[in-house]
Amino acid sequence: MTPDPPSQTRPLTGLGSKLGTKLGIALPMSTRAGPDYDPHGALRKVSGPTLRPGGLELTVKALSVCGFTQGAKIVDVGCGPGATLKLLTDRGFDAQGVDPSPKYLAMAKAHGQTALGSLTALPQPDGWADGLFCECVLNLAENRSAALGEISRVLKPFGHFVLSDVFALNGPDGTDGTDVTDGPLANIPLVDGTCLGGAVTLPAALDELGQAGFQILFCQDYRAALNSLAAKLVWEYGPEGLKHLPTPKADCRPGAKAGKYTYALIVSQKNG
């Protein structure tokens, strides 16, 4: 794996920040300069090219549930550097990777067809896809209902929707009756606009899929995969390593609501 650029070094704290104050200068937390800056570089160093818990193991599991035939048309939304796109292409599917980042599309291009787009603005025509993968991406959507509507638009009737993401184990009232095990993510801040801050409970996710016209075929908890990735981030970068979970916008701001999380794989099918 490619080492992180200098901009990904740990923020200055303690003596370093005190020295900056004493000298009357602002010591930057990071220097994000240059076209080669990778906002997910720290995460990729730990997770590999998938940038998510569970890696390709969950993707392979989803494929076994879907049972796509050779040549099936599949969209990988938020394809990033193209790990899933490569897997799908290598297995003989007509796969297209979609991402809002030109930088990632340039990387993914080596693994298959790519197109610029987002969860709420997919470039594929109506009813084009036999399947759509959305791996650790839906929580980043500003409007989940609009995203699910766009996914449904692109899928054929009875097309498969594969969703893997972080899910909250506590609802707005702080509880949902779920037995929470201890782990690196047992109690850290919710941050809006991130894979953690955008997390809904698993029952809520299943309900919104049903409301959007999808039938659940498979649902399995992979909490161990999330805890494993979180532990690796903490081991590599210290406690602030959790800020590198799938978004550069996580800031763990003071006063943010604490949350408990899990990770799950859901395979659903669009109603005919």
C-alpha positions in Angstrom: 0.0 0.0 0.0 1.1 3.5 -0.7 2.3 5.4 2.4 0.3 8.5 3.4 1.4 11.8 2.1 2.9 14.2 4.7 -0.4 16.0 5.0 -1.8 12.9 6.8 0.5 13.2 9.8 -1.1 13.3 13.2 -2.3 16.7 14.3 0.0 18.7 16.7 -1.1 18.4 20.3 0.4 19.0 23.7 3.9 20.6 23.5 3.5 21.2 19.8 0.4 23.3 20.1 1.7 25.1 23.2 4.8 26.0 21.3 2.7 27.4 18.5 0.7 29.5 20.9 3.9 30.7 22.6 5.4 31.8 19.3 2.2 33.5 18.3 1.8 31.3 15.1 -0.8 28.9 14.0 0.7 25.4 13.5 -1.6 23.7 10.9 -3.3 20.4 11.8 -2.6 19.3 8.2 -1.2 20.6 5.0 -3.6 19.6 2.3 -1.7 20.9 -0.7 -1.2 19.5 -4.2 -3.3 17.4 -6.6 -2.0 14.2 -5.2 -3.6 14.7 -1.8 -5.8 11.7 -0.9 -8.4 12.6 1.8 -8.8 8.9 2.5 -5.1 8.0 2.5 -5.0 7.3 6.2 -8.0 5.0 6.0 -6.7 3.2 2.9 -3.4 2.5 4.7 -5.3 0.4 7.2 -8.3 -0.9 5.2 -6.7 -1.4 1.8 -8.4 -0.2 -1.4 -12.0 -1.1 -0.3 -12.0 1.8 2.2 -14.6 -0.1 4.4 -15.1 -2.7 7.0 -15.1 -6.3 5.9 -13.4 -5.6 2.5 -14.3 -7.8 -0.4 -15.5 -10.7 1.7 -18.9 -9.0 2.2 -19.0 -8.3 -1.6 -18.5 -11.9 -2.4 -21.1 -12.9 0.1 -23.6 -10.5 -1.5 -22.9 -11.9 -4.9 -23.6 -15.4 -3.7 -27.0 -14.2 -2.4 -27.9 -12.4 -5.7 -26.9 -15.2 -8.0 -26.3 -12.9 -11.0 -25.8 -14.5 -14.4 -22.7 -13.9 -16.6 -22.9 -10.5 -18.2 -25.3 -9.0 -15.7 -25.3 -5.2 -15.6 -24.2 -4.0 -12.2 -23.5 -0.5 -10.9 -21.0 0.1 -8.1 -22.0 3.4 -6.6 -19.2 5.2 -4.7 -16.7 2.9 -6.4 -13.7 4.8 -5.0 -10.4 3.4 -6.2 -12.2 0.5 -7.9 -11.8 -2.6 -5.6 -15.3 -3.8 -6.1 -15.4 -2.8 -9.7 -12.4 -4.9 -10.4 -14.0 -7.9 -8.7 -17.2 -7.5 -10.6 -15.4 -7.1 -14.0 -13.1 -10.0 -13.3 -16.1 -12.2 -12.7 -17.6 -11.4 -16.1 -20.2 -8.9 -15.2 -21.0 -5.7 -17.2 -20.0 -3.5 -14.3 -19.9 0.3 -14.1 -18.3 2.3 -11.3 -19.8 5.6 -10.4 -18.1 8.2 -8.1 -18.3 12.0 -7.6 -14.5 12.2 -7.3 -12.5 12.5 -10.6 -9.4 11.5 -8.7 -10.9 8.1 -7.7 -12.5 7.6 -11.1 -9.0 8.0 -12.7 -7.8 5.2 -10.4 -10.9 3.0 -10.9 -10.7 3.3 -14.7 -7.9 0.7 -14.7 -10.4 -1.9 -13.4 -13.5 -1.3 -15.6 -16.0 1.2 -16.9 -16.5 4.4 -14.9 -18.7 7.4 -14.9 -19.0 10.6 -12.9 -22.1 10.7 -10.7 -23.5 10.4 -7.2 -26.2 8.6 -5.3 -28.8 11.1 -6.2 -27.7 11.7 -9.8 -26.7 8.3 -11.4 -25.8 8.5 -15.1 -27.5 5.2 -16.0 -30.9 5.2 -17.8 -34.1 3.9 -16.2 -34.2 0.2 -15.6 -30.7 -0.4 -16.8 -29.2 -2.4 -14.0 -29.6 -6.0 -12.8 -27.9 -5.1 -9.6 -26.5 -2.1 -7.7 -23.8 -2.1 -5.0 -23.8 0.7 -2.4 -21.0 -0.2 0.1 -20.4 2.2 3.0 -21.9 5.0 0.9 -25.6 5.5 1.7 -24.9 7.2 5.1 -23.0 10.0 3.3 -26.2 10.9 1.3 -27.8 14.2 2.4 -31.2 12.8 1.4 -31.6 9.1 1.9 -35.1 9.0 0.4 -33.9 10.7 -2.8 -30.9 8.3 -3.0 -33.1 5.2 -2.6 -35.5 6.6 -5.2 -32.6 7.1 -7.7 -31.3 3.6 -7.0 -34.8 2.2 -7.7 -35.0 4.2 -10.9 -31.8 2.6 -12.3 -32.7 -1.0 -11.3 -34.8 -3.3 -13.4 -37.9 -4.8 -11.8 -36.6 -7.6 -9.5 -33.1 -6.1 -9.6 -30.9 -6.6 -6.6 -29.7 -3.8 -4.3 -26.7 -4.6 -2.1 -26.2 -2.3 0.9 -23.5 -2.5 3.5 -23.0 0.3 5.9 -22.6 1.4 9.5 -25.8 1.3 11.6 -26.6 3.0 14.9 -27.4 0.8 17.9 -29.1 3.6 19.6 -32.0 5.7 18.3 -32.8 9.3 19.0 -34.0 8.4 22.5 -30.6 6.7 23.2 -31.8 3.2 23.2 -33.3 0.6 20.9 -33.2 -2.5 23.0 -30.1 -3.9 21.3 -27.5 -5.6 23.4 -24.3 -3.6 22.8 -20.9 -5.2 23.2 -17.9 -3.3 24.1 -15.4 -2.3 21.4 -13.5 0.6 19.9 -16.7 2.2 18.6 -18.7 1.7 21.8 -19.1 5.3 22.6 -17.8 8.0 20.2 -19.4 11.2 18.8 -22.0 11.2 16.0 -20.9 13.7 13.3 -23.3 14.8 10.7 -22.4 14.2 7.1 -20.2 11.1 7.9 -20.7 7.3 7.8 -21.2 7.5 11.6 -23.3 10.7 11.8 -25.5 9.5 8.9 -26.2 6.1 10.5 -29.7 5.0 11.2 -30.7 2.0 13.2 -30.9 -1.3 11.4 -34.7 -1.6 11.9 -35.1 1.9 10.5 -33.0 1.0 7.4 -35.0 -2.1 6.8 -38.2 -0.1 7.1 -37.0 2.6 4.7 -36.1 -0.1 2.1 -39.5 -1.5 2.4 -41.0 2.0 2.0 -38.9 2.5 -1.2 -40.2 -0.7 -2.7 -37.6 -3.3 -1.8 -38.0 -6.8 -0.4 -35.3 -7.9 2.0 -33.6 -11.2 1.0 -30.7 -11.2 3.4 -29.5 -9.3 6.4 -26.5 -10.1 8.6 -24.6 -8.2 11.3 -20.9 -7.8 10.8 -20.0 -5.8 13.9 -16.7 -7.6 14.3 -15.6 -6.2 11.0 -16.3 -2.7 12.1 -14.6 -3.1 15.4 -11.6 -4.7 13.7 -11.1 -1.7 11.4 -11.6 0.7 14.2 -9.0 -1.1 16.3 -6.5 -1.0 13.4 -7.1 2.8 13.0 -6.5 3.3 16.7 -3.4 1.1 16.7 -2.0 3.0 13.7 -2.9 6.6 14.6 -3.9 6.7 18.2 -7.3 7.6 19.6 -7.8 10.3 16.9 -7.5 7.5 14.3 -11.3 7.0 14.4 -11.6 10.4 12.6 -10.4 8.6 9.5 -13.5 6.4 9.2 -14.9 6.8 5.6 -15.0 10.6 5.2 -12.5 13.4 5.5 -15.2 15.6 7.2 -15.3 13.7 10.6 -14.2 16.1 13.3 -15.5 14.5 16.5 -16.6 18.0 17.6 -17.1 18.7 21.3 -20.7 18.3 22.4 -21.7 15.9 19.6 -24.0 13.1 20.7 -22.4 9.8 21.5 -23.3 6.7 19.7 -22.8 3.0 19.5 -22.5 1.3 16.1 -22.5 -1.9 14.1 -21.9 -2.9 10.5 -24.3 -4.9 8.4 -24.9 -6.4 5.0 -28.4 -6.2 3.5 -29.4 -7.7 0.1 -32.8 -6.6 -1.2 -34.8 -7.0 -4.4 -36.8 -4.3 -6.1 -40.5 -5.1 -6.4 -41.7 -6.0 -9.9 
